[in-house]
Amino acid sequence: MSSGLPVISGRDAVKALAKARFEIIKGRGKGSHFVVTRAEPRTILTIPDHRELDRGTLRAIIRQADLTVDEFVALLHG
């Protein structure tokens, strides 16, 4: 098991998710949010554009992306 969730920004989360085949939907985000999608399996996520994501929010994003924390951390550093 990993040592826990990293403290990252919403932009860093979007960059990591891009490595897992997510793409930003231009014009869909409202205010300070990004909307990202993936074709297979069909997934749409809303990511806050915050300097630091709340741990619960990040955990929910990772879960909705169908990733483990370890897989997400590998995407961050890979």
All heavy atoms as a GROMACS GRO file, in nm:
protein
  601
    1MET      N    1   0.086  -0.119   0.000
    1MET     CA    2   0.000   0.000   0.000
    1MET      C    3   0.089   0.124   0.000
    1MET      O    4   0.197   0.124   0.056
    1MET     CB    5  -0.089  -0.003   0.125
    1MET     CG    6  -0.196   0.100   0.126
    1MET     SD    7  -0.330   0.051   0.016
    1MET     CE    8  -0.436   0.189   0.036
    2SER      N    9   0.039   0.229  -0.059
    2SER     CA   10   0.119   0.352  -0.067
    2SER      C   11   0.118   0.425   0.067
    2SER      O   12   0.039   0.395   0.155
    2SER     CB   13   0.065   0.444  -0.177
    2SER     OG   14  -0.051   0.510  -0.133
    3SER      N   15   0.204   0.524   0.077
    3SER     CA   16   0.213   0.601   0.202
    3SER      C   17   0.099   0.701   0.214
    3SER      O   18   0.085   0.764   0.316
    3SER     CB   19   0.347   0.672   0.209
    3SER     OG   20   0.359   0.760   0.098
    4GLY      N   21   0.018   0.718   0.110
    4GLY     CA   22  -0.095   0.807   0.118
    4GLY      C   23  -0.105   0.897  -0.002
    4GLY      O   24  -0.027   0.887  -0.098
    5LEU      N   25  -0.202   0.985   0.004
    5LEU     CA   26  -0.227   1.075  -0.108
    5LEU      C   27  -0.128   1.191  -0.108
    5LEU      O   28  -0.098   1.246  -0.003
    5LEU     CB   29  -0.368   1.134  -0.096
    5LEU     CG   30  -0.484   1.038  -0.119
    5LEU    CD1   31  -0.615   1.107  -0.081
    5LEU    CD2   32  -0.486   0.994  -0.262
    6PRO      N   33  -0.082   1.228  -0.226
    6PRO     CA   34   0.004   1.346  -0.235
    6PRO      C   35  -0.080   1.473  -0.225
    6PRO      O   36  -0.201   1.470  -0.246
    6PRO     CB   37   0.066   1.334  -0.374
    6PRO     CG   38  -0.036   1.259  -0.452
    6PRO     CD   39  -0.101   1.164  -0.355
    7VAL      N   40  -0.017   1.583  -0.190
    7VAL     CA   41  -0.084   1.713  -0.193
    7VAL      C   42  -0.050   1.775  -0.327
    7VAL      O   43   0.067   1.806  -0.355
    7VAL     CB   44  -0.036   1.804  -0.077
    7VAL    CG1   45  -0.101   1.941  -0.086
    7VAL    CG2   46  -0.067   1.738   0.056
    8ILE      N   47  -0.152   1.788  -0.414
    8ILE     CA   48  -0.129   1.838  -0.550
    8ILE      C   49  -0.236   1.939  -0.588
    8ILE      O   50  -0.340   1.949  -0.523
    8ILE     CB   51  -0.127   1.724  -0.654
    8ILE    CG1   52  -0.262   1.653  -0.659
    8ILE    CG2   53  -0.013   1.626  -0.627
    8ILE    CD1   54  -0.278   1.561  -0.778
    9SER      N   55  -0.211   2.009  -0.696
    9SER     CA   56  -0.308   2.105  -0.748
    9SER      C   57  -0.404   2.035  -0.844
    9SER      O   58  -0.378   1.923  -0.891
    9SER     CB   59  -0.236   2.218  -0.823
    9SER     OG   60  -0.179   2.167  -0.943
   10GLY      N   61  -0.513   2.102  -0.875
   10GLY     CA   62  -0.606   2.050  -0.973
   10GLY      C   63  -0.541   2.034  -1.110
   10GLY      O   64  -0.565   1.937  -1.181
   11ARG      N   65  -0.455   2.129  -1.145
   11ARG     CA   66  -0.385   2.122  -1.274
   11ARG      C   67  -0.293   2.001  -1.280
   11ARG      O   68  -0.284   1.934  -1.384
   11ARG     CB   69  -0.306   2.250  -1.299
   11ARG     CG   70  -0.396   2.368  -1.330
   11ARG     CD   71  -0.319   2.499  -1.344
   11ARG     NE   72  -0.412   2.609  -1.351
   11ARG     CZ   73  -0.450   2.668  -1.464
   11ARG    NH1   74  -0.400   2.628  -1.578
   11ARG    NH2   75  -0.537   2.766  -1.462
   12ASP      N   76  -0.226   1.969  -1.169
   12ASP     CA   77  -0.141   1.849  -1.166
   12ASP      C   78  -0.225   1.722  -1.178
   12ASP      O   79  -0.183   1.626  -1.243
   12ASP     CB   80  -0.058   1.845  -1.038
   12ASP     CG   81   0.055   1.948  -1.037
   12ASP    OD1   82   0.095   1.993  -1.147
   12ASP    OD2   83   0.102   1.982  -0.927
   13ALA      N   84  -0.343   1.723  -1.117
   13ALA     CA   85  -0.432   1.607  -1.129
   13ALA      C   86  -0.474   1.588  -1.275
   13ALA      O   87  -0.477   1.475  -1.325
   13ALA     CB   88  -0.555   1.626  -1.040
   14VAL      N   89  -0.507   1.698  -1.344
   14VAL     CA   90  -0.547   1.690  -1.485
   14VAL      C   91  -0.432   1.636  -1.570
   14VAL      O   92  -0.452   1.551  -1.657
   14VAL     CB   93  -0.595   1.827  -1.537
   14VAL    CG1   94  -0.612   1.827  -1.688
   14VAL    CG2   95  -0.726   1.867  -1.470
   15LYS      N   96  -0.309   1.681  -1.542
   15LYS     CA   97  -0.191   1.632  -1.617
   15LYS      C   98  -0.173   1.482  -1.596
   15LYS      O   99  -0.142   1.409  -1.690
   15LYS     CB  100  -0.065   1.707  -1.573
   15LYS     CG  101  -0.058   1.849  -1.622
   15LYS     CD  102   0.066   1.918  -1.568
   15LYS     CE  103   0.064   2.066  -1.594
   15LYS     NZ  104   0.175   2.137  -1.529
   16ALA      N  105  -0.189   1.436  -1.472
   16ALA     CA  106  -0.175   1.292  -1.444
   16ALA      C  107  -0.285   1.213  -1.514
   16ALA      O  108  -0.259   1.108  -1.573
   16ALA     CB  109  -0.178   1.268  -1.294
   17LEU      N  110  -0.407   1.265  -1.510
   17LEU     CA  111  -0.518   1.194  -1.574
   17LEU      C  112  -0.502   1.190  -1.726
   17LEU      O  113  -0.547   1.095  -1.791
   17LEU     CB  114  -0.651   1.259  -1.536
   17LEU     CG  115  -0.693   1.237  -1.390
   17LEU    CD1  116  -0.813   1.324  -1.356
   17LEU    CD2  117  -0.722   1.090  -1.362
   18ALA      N  118  -0.436   1.290  -1.783
   18ALA     CA  119  -0.411   1.290  -1.928
   18ALA      C  120  -0.327   1.168  -1.966
   18ALA      O  121  -0.344   1.113  -2.076
   18ALA     CB  122  -0.342   1.419  -1.970
   19LYS      N  123  -0.240   1.125  -1.877
   19LYS     CA  124  -0.158   1.006  -1.903
   19LYS      C  125  -0.242   0.878  -1.897
   19LYS      O  126  -0.197   0.773  -1.942
   19LYS     CB  127  -0.042   0.999  -1.804
   19LYS     CG  128   0.055   1.114  -1.819
   19LYS     CD  129   0.160   1.110  -1.711
   19LYS     CE  130   0.248   1.233  -1.717
   19LYS     NZ  131   0.343   1.237  -1.604
   20ALA      N  132  -0.363   0.887  -1.840
   20ALA     CA  133  -0.456   0.774  -1.834
   20ALA      C  134  -0.566   0.790  -1.938
   20ALA      O  135  -0.678   0.743  -1.918
   20ALA     CB  136  -0.514   0.761  -1.694
   21ARG      N  137  -0.536   0.862  -2.045
   21ARG     CA  138  -0.625   0.879  -2.162
   21ARG      C  139  -0.745   0.971  -2.137
   21ARG      O  140  -0.845   0.961  -2.205
   21ARG     CB  141  -0.674   0.744  -2.215
   21ARG     CG  142  -0.562   0.653  -2.260
   21ARG     CD  143  -0.613   0.518  -2.298
   21ARG     NE  144  -0.683   0.464  -2.181
   21ARG     CZ  145  -0.781   0.375  -2.186
   21ARG    NH1  146  -0.820   0.328  -2.301
   21ARG    NH2  147  -0.839   0.333  -2.078
   22PHE      N  148  -0.735   1.059  -2.039
   22PHE     CA  149  -0.840   1.160  -2.019
   22PHE      C  150  -0.804   1.283  -2.101
   22PHE      O  151  -0.687   1.316  -2.116
   22PHE     CB  152  -0.853   1.199  -1.872
   22PHE     CG  153  -0.930   1.100  -1.790
   22PHE    CD1  154  -0.866   0.991  -1.732
   22PHE    CD2  155  -1.066   1.115  -1.770
   22PHE    CE1  156  -0.936   0.900  -1.656
   22PHE    CE2  157  -1.138   1.024  -1.694
   22PHE     CZ  158  -1.072   0.916  -1.637
   23GLU      N  159  -0.906   1.352  -2.152
   23GLU     CA  160  -0.885   1.476  -2.228
   23GLU      C  161  -0.973   1.585  -2.170
   23GLU      O  162  -1.086   1.559  -2.129
   23GLU     CB  163  -0.922   1.456  -2.375
   23GLU     CG  164  -0.836   1.353  -2.446
   23GLU     CD  165  -0.880   1.331  -2.590
   23GLU    OE1  166  -0.964   1.410  -2.640
   23GLU    OE2  167  -0.832   1.235  -2.651
   24ILE      N  168  -0.922   1.708  -2.171
   24ILE     CA  169  -1.001   1.823  -2.124
   24ILE      C  170  -1.108   1.854  -2.228
   24ILE      O  171  -1.080   1.858  -2.348
   24ILE     CB  172  -0.912   1.946  -2.102
   24ILE    CG1  173  -0.814   1.922  -1.988
   24ILE    CG2  174  -0.997   2.070  -2.072
   24ILE    CD1  175  -0.716   2.034  -1.965
   25ILE      N  176  -1.230   1.876  -2.182
   25ILE     CA  177  -1.338   1.920  -2.271
   25ILE      C  178  -1.337   2.073  -2.267
   25ILE      O  179  -1.370   2.133  -2.165
   25ILE     CB  180  -1.476   1.868  -2.226
   25ILE    CG1  181  -1.475   1.716  -2.220
   25ILE    CG2  182  -1.584   1.919  -2.320
   25ILE    CD1  183  -1.604   1.657  -2.166
   26LYS      N  184  -1.296   2.135  -2.375
   26LYS     CA  185  -1.286   2.281  -2.382
   26LYS      C  186  -1.426   2.342  -2.369
   26LYS      O  187  -1.521   2.294  -2.429
   26LYS     CB  188  -1.225   2.326  -2.514
   26LYS     CG  189  -1.087   2.270  -2.540
   26LYS     CD  190  -0.983   2.335  -2.453
   26LYS     CE  191  -0.845   2.286  -2.491
   26LYS     NZ  192  -0.748   2.305  -2.388
   27GLY      N  193  -1.436   2.446  -2.288
   27GLY     CA  194  -1.562   2.519  -2.276
   27GLY      C  195  -1.663   2.455  -2.184
   27GLY      O  196  -1.770   2.509  -2.164
   28ARG      N  197  -1.633   2.336  -2.126
   28ARG     CA  198  -1.729   2.270  -2.039
   28ARG      C  199  -1.710   2.307  -1.893
   28ARG      O  200  -1.804   2.299  -1.816
   28ARG     CB  201  -1.718   2.118  -2.052
   28ARG     CG  202  -1.800   2.051  -2.157
   28ARG     CD  203  -1.948   2.046  -2.130
   28ARG     NE  204  -1.989   1.984  -2.006
   28ARG     CZ  205  -2.007   1.855  -1.988
   28ARG    NH1  206  -1.986   1.770  -2.084
   28ARG    NH2  207  -2.047   1.810  -1.872
   29GLY      N  208  -1.588   2.344  -1.855
   29GLY     CA  209  -1.564   2.377  -1.715
   29GLY      C  210  -1.631   2.509  -1.678
   29GLY      O  211  -1.633   2.602  -1.755
   30LYS      N  212  -1.687   2.512  -1.558
   30LYS     CA  213  -1.750   2.635  -1.512
   30LYS      C  214  -1.662   2.699  -1.407
   30LYS      O  215  -1.622   2.633  -1.313
   30LYS     CB  216  -1.888   2.605  -1.453
   30LYS     CG  217  -1.990   2.564  -1.555
   30LYS     CD  218  -2.127   2.569  -1.493
   30LYS     CE  219  -2.230   2.552  -1.603
   30LYS     NZ  220  -2.363   2.575  -1.555
   31GLY      N  221  -1.634   2.826  -1.425
   31GLY     CA  222  -1.556   2.897  -1.325
   31GLY      C  223  -1.419   2.836  -1.309
   31GLY      O  224  -1.341   2.830  -1.402
   32SER      N  225  -1.391   2.786  -1.191
   32SER     CA  226  -1.258   2.736  -1.161
   32SER      C  227  -1.255   2.583  -1.160
   32SER      O  228  -1.203   2.522  -1.067
   32SER     CB  229  -1.212   2.791  -1.026
   32SER     OG  230  -1.300   2.748  -0.925
   33HIS      N  231  -1.312   2.521  -1.263
   33HIS     CA  232  -1.313   2.376  -1.273
   33HIS      C  233  -1.274   2.332  -1.414
   33HIS      O  234  -1.300   2.404  -1.511
   33HIS     CB  235  -1.452   2.319  -1.241
   33HIS     CG  236  -1.488   2.330  -1.098
   33HIS    ND1  237  -1.530   2.448  -1.042
   33HIS    CD2  238  -1.488   2.239  -0.998
   33HIS    CE1  239  -1.554   2.428  -0.914
   33HIS    NE2  240  -1.530   2.303  -0.884
   34PHE      N  241  -1.212   2.214  -1.422
   34PHE     CA  242  -1.186   2.148  -1.549
   34PHE      C  243  -1.283   2.033  -1.563
   34PHE      O  244  -1.316   1.968  -1.462
   34PHE     CB  245  -1.044   2.087  -1.553
   34PHE     CG  246  -0.934   2.186  -1.537
   34PHE    CD1  247  -0.869   2.200  -1.416
   34PHE    CD2  248  -0.893   2.266  -1.644
   34PHE    CE1  249  -0.763   2.290  -1.400
   34PHE    CE2  250  -0.789   2.355  -1.629
   34PHE     CZ  251  -0.724   2.368  -1.508
   35VAL      N  252  -1.329   2.006  -1.684
   35VAL     CA  253  -1.407   1.885  -1.710
   35VAL      C  254  -1.323   1.800  -1.804
   35VAL      O  255  -1.279   1.846  -1.909
   35VAL     CB  256  -1.544   1.918  -1.772
   35VAL    CG1  257  -1.620   1.789  -1.804
   35VAL    CG2  258  -1.626   2.005  -1.678
   36VAL      N  259  -1.296   1.675  -1.761
   36VAL     CA  260  -1.217   1.584  -1.842
   36VAL      C  261  -1.299   1.460  -1.872
   36VAL      O  262  -1.388   1.423  -1.796
   36VAL     CB  263  -1.084   1.545  -1.773
   36VAL    CG1  264  -0.994   1.666  -1.754
   36VAL    CG2  265  -1.108   1.476  -1.640
   37THR      N  266  -1.270   1.397  -1.986
   37THR     CA  267  -1.344   1.278  -2.026
   37THR      C  268  -1.250   1.172  -2.079
   37THR      O  269  -1.139   1.202  -2.122
   37THR     CB  270  -1.450   1.314  -2.134
   37THR    OG1  271  -1.529   1.199  -2.160
   37THR    CG2  272  -1.385   1.361  -2.263
   38ARG      N  273  -1.299   1.048  -2.077
   38ARG     CA  274  -1.228   0.934  -2.134
   38ARG      C  275  -1.330   0.849  -2.207
   38ARG      O  276  -1.442   0.829  -2.158
   38ARG     CB  277  -1.162   0.853  -2.021
   38ARG     CG  278  -1.091   0.727  -2.068
   38ARG     CD  279  -1.024   0.654  -1.955
   38ARG     NE  280  -1.124   0.612  -1.856
   38ARG     CZ  281  -1.093   0.568  -1.736
   38ARG    NH1  282  -0.969   0.560  -1.696
   38ARG    NH2  283  -1.189   0.532  -1.652
   39ALA      N  284  -1.293   0.800  -2.324
   39ALA     CA  285  -1.387   0.723  -2.407
   39ALA      C  286  -1.414   0.584  -2.350
   39ALA      O  287  -1.529   0.542  -2.340
   39ALA     CB  288  -1.336   0.714  -2.550
   40GLU      N  289  -1.308   0.510  -2.314
   40GLU     CA  290  -1.325   0.373  -2.268
   40GLU      C  291  -1.251   0.352  -2.137
   40GLU      O  292  -1.129   0.367  -2.136
   40GLU     CB  293  -1.274   0.274  -2.373
   40GLU     CG  294  -1.367   0.258  -2.490
   40GLU     CD  295  -1.502   0.199  -2.452
   40GLU    OE1  296  -1.507   0.112  -2.363
   40GLU    OE2  297  -1.603   0.240  -2.510
   41PRO      N  298  -1.318   0.312  -2.032
   41PRO     CA  299  -1.463   0.316  -2.018
   41PRO      C  300  -1.511   0.460  -2.008
   41PRO      O  301  -1.441   0.546  -1.954
   41PRO     CB  302  -1.488   0.240  -1.888
   41PRO     CG  303  -1.362   0.255  -1.809
   41PRO     CD  304  -1.251   0.264  -1.910
   42ARG      N  305  -1.628   0.487  -2.059
   42ARG     CA  306  -1.684   0.622  -2.066
   42ARG      C  307  -1.687   0.684  -1.927
   42ARG      O  308  -1.752   0.634  -1.835
   42ARG     CB  309  -1.824   0.617  -2.124
   42ARG     CG  310  -1.891   0.751  -2.134
   42ARG     CD  311  -1.852   0.818  -2.263
   42ARG     NE  312  -1.928   0.940  -2.280
   42ARG     CZ  313  -1.872   1.056  -2.305
   42ARG    NH1  314  -1.742   1.065  -2.318
   42ARG    NH2  315  -1.946   1.163  -2.320
   43THR      N  316  -1.612   0.793  -1.909
   43THR     CA  317  -1.600   0.858  -1.779
   43THR      C  318  -1.590   1.009  -1.799
   43THR      O  319  -1.518   1.054  -1.888
   43THR     CB  320  -1.473   0.810  -1.705
   43THR    OG1  321  -1.469   0.668  -1.706
   43THR    CG2  322  -1.470   0.860  -1.562
   44ILE      N  323  -1.663   1.085  -1.718
   44ILE     CA  324  -1.652   1.231  -1.718
   44ILE      C  325  -1.625   1.274  -1.574
   44ILE      O  326  -1.696   1.233  -1.482
   44ILE     CB  327  -1.781   1.297  -1.770
   44ILE    CG1  328  -1.807   1.257  -1.915
   44ILE    CG2  329  -1.770   1.450  -1.759
   44ILE    CD1  330  -1.940   1.306  -1.971
   45LEU      N  331  -1.520   1.353  -1.555
   45LEU     CA  332  -1.483   1.400  -1.422
   45LEU      C  333  -1.476   1.551  -1.420
   45LEU      O  334  -1.436   1.613  -1.518
   45LEU     CB  335  -1.345   1.346  -1.383
   45LEU     CG  336  -1.325   1.195  -1.382
   45LEU    CD1  337  -1.178   1.164  -1.357
   45LEU    CD2  338  -1.411   1.133  -1.276
   46THR      N  339  -1.512   1.610  -1.307
   46THR     CA  340  -1.496   1.753  -1.285
   46THR      C  341  -1.387   1.772  -1.181
   46THR      O  342  -1.396   1.716  -1.071
   46THR     CB  343  -1.628   1.816  -1.237
   46THR    OG1  344  -1.729   1.789  -1.335
   46THR    CG2  345  -1.614   1.966  -1.219
   47ILE      N  346  -1.285   1.850  -1.217
   47ILE     CA  347  -1.169   1.871  -1.129
   47ILE      C  348  -1.160   2.018  -1.091
   47ILE      O  349  -1.152   2.103  -1.180
   47ILE     CB  350  -1.038   1.832  -1.201
   47ILE    CG1  351  -1.054   1.703  -1.278
   47ILE    CG2  352  -0.921   1.837  -1.105
   47ILE    CD1  353  -1.016   1.578  -1.214
   48PRO      N  354  -1.160   2.051  -0.962
   48PRO     CA  355  -1.144   2.191  -0.922
   48PRO      C  356  -1.006   2.243  -0.959
   48PRO      O  357  -0.907   2.171  -0.944
   48PRO     CB  358  -1.161   2.189  -0.770
   48PRO     CG  359  -1.216   2.055  -0.736
   48PRO     CD  360  -1.178   1.963  -0.847
   49ASP      N  361  -0.999   2.367  -1.005
   49ASP     CA  362  -0.870   2.430  -1.038
   49ASP      C  363  -0.820   2.502  -0.913
   49ASP      O  364  -0.814   2.624  -0.908
   49ASP     CB  365  -0.887   2.527  -1.155
   49ASP     CG  366  -0.754   2.586  -1.200
   49ASP    OD1  367  -0.648   2.534  -1.160
   49ASP    OD2  368  -0.756   2.686  -1.275
   50HIS      N  369  -0.784   2.423  -0.812
   50HIS     CA  370  -0.735   2.477  -0.685
   50HIS      C  371  -0.586   2.452  -0.673
   50HIS      O  372  -0.534   2.356  -0.732
   50HIS     CB  373  -0.805   2.410  -0.566
   50HIS     CG  374  -0.952   2.437  -0.562
   50HIS    ND1  375  -1.037   2.364  -0.483
   50HIS    CD2  376  -1.030   2.527  -0.626
   50HIS    CE1  377  -1.161   2.408  -0.499
   50HIS    NE2  378  -1.159   2.507  -0.585
   51ARG      N  379  -0.518   2.536  -0.596
   51ARG     CA  380  -0.374   2.515  -0.574
   51ARG      C  381  -0.348   2.386  -0.498
   51ARG      O  382  -0.247   2.319  -0.520
   51ARG     CB  383  -0.313   2.632  -0.498
   51ARG     CG  384  -0.258   2.737  -0.590
   51ARG     CD  385  -0.166   2.829  -0.518
   51ARG     NE  386  -0.224   2.874  -0.391
   51ARG     CZ  387  -0.183   2.978  -0.324
   51ARG    NH1  388  -0.083   3.049  -0.368
   51ARG    NH2  389  -0.240   3.013  -0.211
   52GLU      N  390  -0.436   2.353  -0.404
   52GLU     CA  391  -0.426   2.227  -0.331
   52GLU      C  392  -0.564   2.163  -0.326
   52GLU      O  393  -0.659   2.224  -0.278
   52GLU     CB  394  -0.377   2.249  -0.188
   52GLU     CG  395  -0.231   2.281  -0.176
   52GLU     CD  396  -0.182   2.284  -0.032
   52GLU    OE1  397  -0.259   2.244   0.060
   52GLU    OE2  398  -0.069   2.327  -0.011
   53LEU      N  399  -0.572   2.040  -0.378
   53LEU     CA  400  -0.699   1.967  -0.371
   53LEU      C  401  -0.716   1.907  -0.232
   53LEU      O  402  -0.620   1.855  -0.174
   53LEU     CB  403  -0.701   1.855  -0.474
   53LEU     CG  404  -0.708   1.895  -0.621
   53LEU    CD1  405  -0.704   1.772  -0.709
   53LEU    CD2  406  -0.832   1.977  -0.649
   54ASP      N  407  -0.836   1.915  -0.179
   54ASP     CA  408  -0.869   1.849  -0.053
   54ASP      C  409  -0.847   1.699  -0.069
   54ASP      O  410  -0.874   1.644  -0.176
   54ASP     CB  411  -1.016   1.879  -0.019
   54ASP     CG  412  -1.060   1.812   0.108
   54ASP    OD1  413  -1.018   1.857   0.216
   54ASP    OD2  414  -1.136   1.712   0.099
   55ARG      N  415  -0.798   1.633   0.033
   55ARG     CA  416  -0.768   1.490   0.022
   55ARG      C  417  -0.892   1.408  -0.014
   55ARG      O  418  -0.883   1.315  -0.093
   55ARG     CB  419  -0.708   1.438   0.153
   55ARG     CG  420  -0.565   1.485   0.171
   55ARG     CD  421  -0.502   1.417   0.293
   55ARG     NE  422  -0.366   1.464   0.311
   55ARG     CZ  423  -0.261   1.412   0.250
   55ARG    NH1  424  -0.278   1.314   0.165
   55ARG    NH2  425  -0.140   1.459   0.271
   56GLY      N  426  -1.005   1.443   0.042
   56GLY     CA  427  -1.128   1.371   0.010
   56GLY      C  428  -1.168   1.391  -0.136
   56GLY      O  429  -1.214   1.297  -0.202
   57THR      N  430  -1.149   1.512  -0.186
   57THR     CA  431  -1.179   1.541  -0.326
   57THR      C  432  -1.086   1.462  -0.418
   57THR      O  433  -1.132   1.400  -0.515
   57THR     CB  434  -1.165   1.693  -0.354
   57THR    OG1  435  -1.255   1.763  -0.269
   57THR    CG2  436  -1.193   1.725  -0.499
   58LEU      N  437  -0.957   1.461  -0.386
   58LEU     CA  438  -0.862   1.387  -0.469
   58LEU      C  439  -0.893   1.238  -0.465
   58LEU      O  440  -0.891   1.170  -0.569
   58LEU     CB  441  -0.719   1.413  -0.422
   58LEU     CG  442  -0.609   1.341  -0.500
   58LEU    CD1  443  -0.617   1.373  -0.649
   58LEU    CD2  444  -0.472   1.377  -0.445
   59ARG      N  445  -0.925   1.186  -0.348
   59ARG     CA  446  -0.958   1.043  -0.337
   59ARG      C  447  -1.081   1.010  -0.422
   59ARG      O  448  -1.085   0.908  -0.491
   59ARG     CB  449  -0.983   1.005  -0.191
   59ARG     CG  450  -0.990   0.856  -0.169
   59ARG     CD  451  -0.994   0.821  -0.021
   59ARG     NE  452  -0.874   0.855   0.050
   59ARG     CZ  453  -0.761   0.783   0.048
   59ARG    NH1  454  -0.754   0.675  -0.025
   59ARG    NH2  455  -0.657   0.820   0.119
   60ALA      N  456  -1.181   1.098  -0.423
   60ALA     CA  457  -1.302   1.076  -0.504
   60ALA      C  458  -1.269   1.080  -0.653
   60ALA      O  459  -1.321   1.000  -0.731
   60ALA     CB  460  -1.407   1.181  -0.469
   61ILE      N  461  -1.183   1.173  -0.694
   61ILE     CA  462  -1.142   1.182  -0.835
   61ILE      C  463  -1.072   1.053  -0.877
   61ILE      O  464  -1.101   0.997  -0.983
   61ILE     CB  465  -1.051   1.305  -0.856
   61ILE    CG1  466  -1.132   1.434  -0.843
   61ILE    CG2  467  -0.980   1.297  -0.992
   61ILE    CD1  468  -1.047   1.559  -0.830
   62ILE      N  469  -0.980   1.005  -0.794
   62ILE     CA  470  -0.907   0.882  -0.826
   62ILE      C  471  -1.003   0.764  -0.837
   62ILE      O  472  -0.996   0.683  -0.929
   62ILE     CB  473  -0.797   0.856  -0.720
   62ILE    CG1  474  -0.690   0.965  -0.728
   62ILE    CG2  475  -0.736   0.718  -0.736
   62ILE    CD1  476  -0.592   0.965  -0.611
   63ARG      N  477  -1.097   0.755  -0.744
   63ARG     CA  478  -1.196   0.646  -0.745
   63ARG      C  479  -1.282   0.653  -0.870
   63ARG      O  480  -1.306   0.552  -0.937
   63ARG     CB  481  -1.284   0.653  -0.619
   63ARG     CG  482  -1.376   0.534  -0.604
   63ARG     CD  483  -1.462   0.538  -0.476
   63ARG     NE  484  -1.402   0.609  -0.364
   63ARG     CZ  485  -1.443   0.728  -0.318
   63ARG    NH1  486  -1.543   0.790  -0.374
   63ARG    NH2  487  -1.386   0.783  -0.215
   64GLN      N  488  -1.330   0.774  -0.904
   64GLN     CA  489  -1.416   0.790  -1.022
   64GLN      C  490  -1.340   0.761  -1.151
   64GLN      O  491  -1.399   0.720  -1.250
   64GLN     CB  492  -1.474   0.931  -1.026
   64GLN     CG  493  -1.575   0.957  -0.917
   64GLN     CD  494  -1.610   1.105  -0.904
   64GLN    OE1  495  -1.589   1.182  -0.995
   64GLN    NE2  496  -1.662   1.142  -0.789
   65ALA      N  497  -1.208   0.783  -1.150
   65ALA     CA  498  -1.125   0.753  -1.267
   65ALA      C  499  -1.093   0.604  -1.276
   65ALA      O  500  -1.027   0.560  -1.370
   65ALA     CB  501  -0.996   0.834  -1.262
   66ASP      N  502  -1.140   0.526  -1.178
   66ASP     CA  503  -1.118   0.382  -1.173
   66ASP      C  504  -0.969   0.350  -1.162
   66ASP      O  505  -0.919   0.261  -1.230
   66ASP     CB  506  -1.182   0.312  -1.294
   66ASP     CG  507  -1.200   0.163  -1.269
   66ASP    OD1  508  -1.213   0.124  -1.152
   66ASP    OD2  509  -1.198   0.086  -1.367
   67LEU      N  510  -0.900   0.427  -1.078
   67LEU     CA  511  -0.758   0.407  -1.053
   67LEU      C  512  -0.737   0.379  -0.905
   67LEU      O  513  -0.820   0.417  -0.822
   67LEU     CB  514  -0.677   0.532  -1.091
   67LEU     CG  515  -0.678   0.576  -1.236
   67LEU    CD1  516  -0.617   0.715  -1.249
   67LEU    CD2  517  -0.605   0.477  -1.323
   68THR      N  518  -0.624   0.318  -0.872
   68THR     CA  519  -0.584   0.308  -0.732
   68THR      C  520  -0.496   0.430  -0.700
   68THR      O  521  -0.447   0.496  -0.792
   68THR     CB  522  -0.502   0.179  -0.706
   68THR    OG1  523  -0.379   0.188  -0.775
   68THR    CG2  524  -0.579   0.054  -0.746
   69VAL      N  525  -0.476   0.455  -0.573
   69VAL     CA  526  -0.388   0.565  -0.533
   69VAL      C  527  -0.248   0.542  -0.589
   69VAL      O  528  -0.185   0.633  -0.642
   69VAL     CB  529  -0.385   0.581  -0.379
   69VAL    CG1  530  -0.278   0.680  -0.336
   69VAL    CG2  531  -0.522   0.624  -0.327
   70ASP      N  532  -0.200   0.417  -0.581
   70ASP     CA  533  -0.067   0.385  -0.632
   70ASP      C  534  -0.057   0.411  -0.783
   70ASP      O  535   0.044   0.464  -0.831
   70ASP     CB  536  -0.030   0.240  -0.602
   70ASP     CG  537  -0.003   0.216  -0.454
   70ASP    OD1  538   0.032   0.314  -0.384
   70ASP    OD2  539  -0.017   0.101  -0.409
   71GLU      N  540  -0.162   0.372  -0.858
   71GLU     CA  541  -0.162   0.396  -1.003
   71GLU      C  542  -0.159   0.546  -1.032
   71GLU      O  543  -0.087   0.592  -1.120
   71GLU     CB  544  -0.285   0.334  -1.069
   71GLU     CG  545  -0.282   0.183  -1.072
   71GLU     CD  546  -0.413   0.120  -1.112
   71GLU    OE1  547  -0.520   0.185  -1.094
   71GLU    OE2  548  -0.412   0.007  -1.160
   72PHE      N  549  -0.238   0.622  -0.956
   72PHE     CA  550  -0.241   0.768  -0.976
   72PHE      C  551  -0.107   0.831  -0.946
   72PHE      O  552  -0.058   0.915  -1.020
   72PHE     CB  553  -0.353   0.829  -0.889
   72PHE     CG  554  -0.369   0.976  -0.912
   72PHE    CD1  555  -0.437   1.024  -1.023
   72PHE    CD2  556  -0.313   1.068  -0.824
   72PHE    CE1  557  -0.450   1.160  -1.045
   72PHE    CE2  558  -0.326   1.204  -0.845
   72PHE     CZ  559  -0.396   1.250  -0.956
   73VAL      N  560  -0.045   0.791  -0.836
   73VAL     CA  561   0.087   0.844  -0.799
   73VAL      C  562   0.190   0.812  -0.907
   73VAL      O  563   0.273   0.895  -0.942
   73VAL     CB  564   0.131   0.793  -0.660
   73VAL    CG1  565   0.276   0.825  -0.631
   73VAL    CG2  566   0.041   0.852  -0.550
   74ALA      N  567   0.182   0.690  -0.963
   74ALA     CA  568   0.273   0.653  -1.072
   74ALA      C  569   0.252   0.743  -1.193
   74ALA      O  570   0.349   0.782  -1.260
   74ALA     CB  571   0.252   0.506  -1.109
   75LEU      N  572   0.127   0.778  -1.224
   75LEU     CA  573   0.098   0.870  -1.334
   75LEU      C  574   0.156   1.008  -1.306
   75LEU      O  575   0.206   1.076  -1.397
   75LEU     CB  576  -0.053   0.881  -1.359
   75LEU     CG  577  -0.121   0.756  -1.414
   75LEU    CD1  578  -0.273   0.775  -1.412
   75LEU    CD2  579  -0.073   0.724  -1.555
   76LEU      N  580   0.148   1.051  -1.181
   76LEU     CA  581   0.202   1.182  -1.143
   76LEU      C  582   0.353   1.190  -1.169
   76LEU      O  583   0.403   1.291  -1.214
   76LEU     CB  584   0.179   1.209  -0.995
   76LEU     CG  585   0.049   1.272  -0.951
   76LEU    CD1  586   0.044   1.279  -0.800
   76LEU    CD2  587   0.030   1.408  -1.011
   77HIS      N  588   0.422   1.082  -1.135
   77HIS     CA  589   0.568   1.083  -1.142
   77HIS      C  590   0.622   1.019  -1.269
   77HIS      O  591   0.742   1.021  -1.290
   77HIS     CB  592   0.625   1.011  -1.018
   77HIS     CG  593   0.584   1.076  -0.891
   77HIS    ND1  594   0.618   1.206  -0.858
   77HIS    CD2  595   0.508   1.030  -0.788
   77HIS    CE1  596   0.567   1.236  -0.740
   77HIS    NE2  597   0.500   1.132  -0.695
   78GLY      N  598   0.534   0.962  -1.349
   78GLY     CA  599   0.579   0.890  -1.469
   78GLY      C  600   0.590   0.970  -1.592
   78GLY      O  601   0.573   1.083  -1.611
   0.00000   0.00000   0.00000
